[in-house]
């Protein structure tokens, strides 16, 4: 006779431990990655169509504000777009991690949320930056004292590369220009057809003295006689006479080895300072 108890003991036991939801974890992490680069994409990937469409529309509005509206010509608009974009990306990525498809599936560990900041940073720079550059804006850092006190060493500023495509620079406009193998900023003082002369630091334009409230002199008069007095010079067509605001140290059109500036050498117009090591300069308009 067989022992019933022995047969019972020999019966295989089926595990009742719930399976790990590793595939769902990977799915939500992938959705968070998608949303970091394109808010709403992660929700669409998870099948959350309504939320995904709303987030995608919000992203499209921000993109439209950069191009074709080109709202970053204003610092307020630039900050608003950047902060809104980052906030949208963070929200969309976190929502992709927080909202499981099935209530029976536990939420992911909070440790996964440490991935959100680097993902959003990478996504923002990969998507926003090309759109920003493609719409004609650039960010530059000034490394000279030639434009004090308009621009100081270490000032970071935004330029509009398209501004002078629609109208030429006017007198007293700031211009970003290529000179040899570097870019610099100068101020347009005289246009083609003008005659300019310097007499003991006084600028005469077409025979008339002009006021220049933006300039500064740190050295006594006579310290740089070749810079204090020059000309007269008549500006030919397609050329500009430019000078730095810090007149005692600026290398500009007063010097023969710098000379007049071709219109083709002008690459943009400074708009505003968005970062500076010197306090109180953020937001300063440069036009």
C-alpha positions in Angstrom: 0.0 0.0 0.0 1.2 3.5 -0.7 1.3 6.1 2.0 -1.1 9.0 1.1 1.0 11.5 3.1 4.1 10.7 1.0 2.3 11.4 -2.2 1.1 14.7 -0.8 4.6 15.7 0.1 5.9 14.8 -3.3 3.3 17.1 -5.1 5.1 20.1 -6.6 4.3 23.4 -5.0 3.4 26.4 -7.3 4.9 29.7 -6.2 2.3 32.4 -5.1 4.9 35.2 -5.1 3.7 38.0 -7.5 6.0 38.5 -10.5 8.3 41.5 -10.6 7.1 44.3 -12.9 10.5 44.9 -14.5 9.0 45.3 -18.0 6.6 47.9 -16.7 9.4 49.7 -14.9 11.4 49.9 -18.1 8.4 51.1 -20.0 7.8 54.0 -17.6 11.4 54.9 -17.5 11.4 55.0 -21.3 8.3 57.2 -21.2 10.1 59.6 -18.8 13.0 59.8 -21.2 10.7 60.6 -24.1 8.9 63.3 -22.1 12.3 64.9 -21.1 13.0 65.5 -24.7 9.5 66.2 -25.9 6.9 66.8 -23.2 3.8 64.7 -24.0 5.7 62.1 -25.9 5.9 59.8 -22.9 2.2 60.1 -22.2 1.4 59.1 -25.8 3.8 56.2 -25.5 1.9 55.0 -22.4 -1.5 55.4 -24.2 -2.5 58.5 -22.2 -3.7 60.2 -25.3 -5.6 63.2 -23.8 -2.8 64.3 -21.5 -0.2 63.6 -24.1 -2.0 65.8 -26.7 -2.4 68.6 -24.2 1.3 68.6 -23.3 2.3 68.4 -26.9 0.2 71.4 -27.7 1.8 73.3 -24.9 5.2 72.4 -26.2 4.2 73.5 -29.7 3.1 76.9 -28.4 6.5 77.4 -26.8 8.3 76.4 -30.0 6.0 78.8 -31.9 7.1 81.6 -29.5 10.7 81.0 -30.4 10.2 80.6 -34.1 8.5 82.2 -36.0 7.5 84.8 -33.4 11.1 85.2 -32.2 10.0 86.3 -28.7 13.5 85.9 -27.1 14.3 89.4 -28.4 13.0 90.3 -25.0 14.7 89.0 -21.8 11.3 88.6 -20.1 10.0 86.5 -22.9 13.3 84.5 -23.1 13.1 83.7 -19.3 9.4 82.9 -19.6 9.9 80.4 -22.4 12.9 78.7 -20.8 11.2 78.3 -17.4 8.0 77.1 -19.0 9.8 74.6 -21.2 11.8 73.2 -18.2 8.7 73.1 -16.0 6.7 71.3 -18.7 9.5 68.8 -19.2 9.9 68.1 -15.5 6.1 67.7 -15.0 5.7 65.4 -18.0 8.7 63.2 -17.1 7.6 62.9 -13.4 4.0 62.1 -14.5 5.3 59.3 -16.7 6.9 57.7 -13.7 4.1 58.4 -11.2 1.1 57.2 -13.2 1.2 53.4 -13.7 -1.1 51.9 -16.3 -2.7 49.6 -13.8 -3.6 50.4 -10.2 -2.3 47.0 -9.2 1.2 47.9 -10.3 3.1 49.7 -7.5 4.6 53.1 -8.2 8.3 53.3 -8.9 10.8 54.0 -6.2 11.4 57.7 -5.5 15.1 57.1 -6.3 14.2 56.9 -10.0 13.3 60.6 -9.8 16.9 61.4 -9.4 17.2 60.7 -13.1 14.7 63.5 -14.0 17.0 66.5 -13.7 19.8 65.2 -16.0 17.3 63.8 -18.5 15.5 67.2 -18.7 18.8 69.0 -19.0 19.9 66.8 -21.8 16.5 67.0 -23.5 16.2 70.8 -23.2 19.7 71.4 -24.7 19.0 68.9 -27.5 15.7 70.4 -28.6 15.5 74.0 -27.4 19.1 75.0 -28.3 18.8 74.1 -32.1 15.5 75.9 -32.3 16.9 79.0 -30.6 20.0 79.0 -32.9 17.9 78.3 -35.9 15.7 81.3 -35.2 18.7 83.6 -35.5 19.8 84.1 -31.8 23.2 83.5 -30.3 24.6 83.8 -26.8 28.1 85.4 -26.5 30.4 86.2 -23.7 32.4 89.5 -23.7 36.0 89.4 -22.8 37.3 92.9 -23.3 37.3 96.2 -21.6 36.9 98.2 -24.9 33.2 98.7 -24.4 33.1 99.7 -20.7 30.7 100.6 -19.2 28.2 99.4 -21.8 29.7 95.9 -21.7 32.0 94.6 -19.0 34.4 91.6 -19.0 32.4 88.5 -18.2 29.0 89.8 -19.4 26.9 87.1 -21.2 24.5 88.6 -23.8 22.1 87.6 -26.5 22.5 88.8 -30.0 20.1 88.8 -33.0 21.8 87.7 -36.1 18.8 88.6 -38.3 18.3 92.2 -37.1 20.6 93.9 -39.7 19.3 91.7 -42.6 16.1 93.9 -42.7 17.7 97.3 -42.1 21.3 98.5 -42.0 22.9 99.7 -38.7 22.2 103.3 -37.8 24.5 105.8 -36.0 25.2 104.8 -32.4 23.9 101.2 -32.9 25.9 98.5 -31.3 27.1 95.8 -33.7 28.7 92.4 -33.4 31.4 92.0 -36.0 34.0 89.6 -37.2 37.5 90.9 -37.2 40.2 88.5 -38.4 39.6 85.4 -36.4 37.5 86.7 -33.5 34.2 88.5 -32.8 33.9 91.8 -31.0 31.3 94.5 -30.3 31.7 98.1 -31.4 29.4 101.1 -31.8 28.7 102.6 -35.2 29.7 106.3 -35.2 29.7 107.2 -38.9 27.9 105.8 -42.0 28.8 105.8 -45.7 28.9 109.3 -47.0 29.7 110.8 -43.6 32.8 112.7 -42.8 34.1 112.1 -39.3 36.9 113.8 -37.4 38.3 113.8 -33.8 39.6 116.9 -32.1 40.9 116.5 -28.6 38.3 113.7 -27.9 35.5 115.7 -29.4 33.8 113.9 -32.3 32.8 116.0 -35.3 30.3 114.4 -37.7 29.8 116.3 -41.0 31.3 119.3 -39.3 29.0 119.2 -36.3 30.0 118.2 -32.7 28.0 115.2 -31.4 27.2 114.3 -27.9 28.1 110.8 -26.7 26.7 110.1 -23.2 27.8 106.4 -23.5 31.5 106.9 -23.7 34.2 107.0 -20.9 37.7 108.2 -20.6 40.0 107.0 -17.8 43.3 108.6 -18.9 44.2 112.3 -18.9 43.7 114.0 -22.3 46.9 113.8 -24.3 47.8 110.3 -23.1 46.9 108.9 -26.5 47.1 111.7 -29.0 46.5 109.4 -32.0 43.2 108.3 -30.5 42.1 111.7 -29.2 42.5 113.4 -32.6 42.2 111.8 -36.1 40.8 112.5 -39.5 38.9 113.9 -41.2 37.8 110.7 -42.8 35.0 110.4 -45.4 33.3 107.0 -45.3 32.9 105.2 -48.6 29.9 103.1 -49.6 29.5 99.8 -47.8 31.7 100.8 -44.9 31.2 101.9 -41.3 33.4 103.8 -38.9 33.1 102.1 -35.5 34.5 102.9 -32.0 34.5 101.4 -28.6 32.8 103.2 -25.7 35.9 103.0 -23.6 37.8 105.3 -25.8 41.2 105.2 -24.2 41.8 101.5 -24.7 39.6 100.5 -27.7 41.2 99.3 -30.9 38.8 100.5 -33.5 38.5 102.5 -36.8 40.7 105.2 -35.5 43.7 102.8 -35.9 45.1 102.1 -39.4 45.5 98.4 -38.6 41.8 98.2 -37.7 40.3 100.5 -40.3 36.8 100.8 -41.5 34.3 97.9 -41.3 32.7 96.2 -44.2 28.9 95.7 -44.0 29.5 92.0 -44.6 31.6 91.8 -41.4 28.7 92.8 -39.2 27.0 89.6 -37.9 24.4 90.7 -35.5 23.0 93.2 -33.0 23.4 92.8 -29.2 20.0 92.7 -27.4 20.5 92.3 -23.6 22.7 90.9 -20.9 21.3 87.6 -19.4 24.2 86.8 -17.1 27.0 88.7 -15.5 29.6 88.3 -12.7 28.9 92.0 -11.9 25.7 92.6 -9.9 22.8 94.5 -11.2 23.6 94.0 -14.9 21.2 91.2 -15.8 18.4 92.4 -18.0 20.4 95.5 -19.3 19.2 96.3 -22.8 22.0 96.9 -25.3 19.9 98.7 -28.0 
